[in-house]
Amino acid sequence: MVNNNQNNNEEPKEEPVDPKDPEYRGWKGLYTKSPEAAAVHPKHEKYLRYYKHVAPHNVTAPVTKAKGGSVSKKKKKKPRGVGVAKRGW
């Protein structure tokens, strides 16, 4: 027989955070811009624990734009006589 008192002492497990969840992604975007504003979210503590656990392991090189001049997109000239109606003189 199972003692019900033992079951009452256990805390219910919190469901894991899904990184693809739109709510989490929105919170994450807000948190990176303004942590004070993200603190108002109802699941802030849960998301913050997950973010601090995952973020250090999720390091990638920052995406930067190439340095240098602009790339021109010139049209290639067609060779003479191609695509031009020939005159029958």
Secondary structure per residue as TSV (DSSP state, phi and psi in degrees):
chain	resnum	aa	ss	phi	psi
A	1	M	-	360.0	135.3
A	2	V	-	-89.8	133.0
A	3	N	-	-81.9	123.0
A	4	N	H	-68.5	-22.4
A	5	N	H	-66.6	-33.7
A	6	Q	H	-67.4	-38.9
A	7	N	H	-69.0	-31.3
A	8	N	H	-72.8	-26.5
A	9	N	H	-75.4	-23.7
A	10	E	S	-77.3	136.6
A	11	E	-	-83.7	142.7
A	12	P	-	-65.7	139.1
A	13	K	-	-72.6	140.2
A	14	E	-	-80.4	137.4
A	15	E	-	-69.7	144.2
A	16	P	-	-69.7	157.3
A	17	V	-	-82.5	131.5
A	18	D	-	-93.5	115.4
A	19	P	T	-65.4	-15.9
A	20	K	T	-91.3	-3.0
A	21	D	-	-66.0	127.5
A	22	P	H	-59.6	-32.7
A	23	E	H	-66.6	-42.7
A	24	Y	H	-66.7	-42.5
A	25	R	H	-63.1	-37.9
A	26	G	H	-66.2	-42.7
A	27	W	H	-62.8	-42.2
A	28	K	H	-62.3	-43.9
A	29	G	H	-61.9	-42.1
A	30	L	H	-67.0	-40.6
A	31	Y	H	-64.3	-38.8
A	32	T	H	-68.5	-27.3
A	33	K	H	-90.1	-40.1
A	34	S	-	-151.0	94.3
A	35	P	H	-59.9	-31.4
A	36	E	H	-66.1	-39.7
A	37	A	H	-70.0	-35.9
A	38	A	H	-69.6	-22.9
A	39	A	T	-65.9	-16.2
A	40	V	T	-79.4	-20.0
A	41	H	S	-61.4	139.9
A	42	P	T	-61.8	-30.2
A	43	K	T	-103.6	25.9
A	44	H	H	-57.9	-47.1
A	45	E	H	-62.2	-43.7
A	46	K	H	-63.8	-48.1
A	47	Y	H	-66.1	-37.0
A	48	L	H	-66.6	-41.9
A	49	R	H	-59.7	-45.5
A	50	Y	H	-65.3	-43.8
A	51	Y	H	-62.4	-44.1
A	52	K	H	-69.7	-27.4
A	53	H	H	-77.3	-39.7
A	54	V	H	-90.1	-37.5
A	55	A	G	-55.5	-44.9
A	56	P	G	-63.5	-26.3
A	57	H	G	-88.6	-11.3
A	58	N	-	-104.3	42.5
A	59	V	-	-86.2	127.4
A	60	T	-	-130.9	159.8
A	61	A	-	-67.9	139.2
A	62	P	-	-67.1	144.2
A	63	V	-	-83.3	124.3
A	64	T	-	-125.0	155.5
A	65	K	-	-80.9	151.8
A	66	A	-	-67.3	142.2
A	67	K	-	-93.4	149.3
A	68	G	S	131.6	-170.4
A	69	G	-	-76.7	177.5
A	70	S	-	-83.2	155.1
A	71	V	-	-99.9	122.7
A	72	S	-	-90.4	145.9
A	73	K	-	-111.9	78.5
A	74	K	-	-82.0	142.6
A	75	K	-	-76.5	138.5
A	76	K	-	-75.7	138.8
A	77	K	-	-78.5	139.6
A	78	K	-	-78.6	146.1
A	79	P	-	-62.1	151.4
A	80	R	T	-61.0	138.5
A	81	G	T	90.8	-7.8
A	82	V	S	-99.1	126.4
A	83	G	S	78.2	5.7
A	84	V	S	-113.4	134.7
A	85	A	-	-65.5	127.3
A	86	K	-	-80.7	138.0
A	87	R	-	-87.8	134.5
A	88	G	-	-91.3	63.1
A	89	W	-	-80.2	360.0
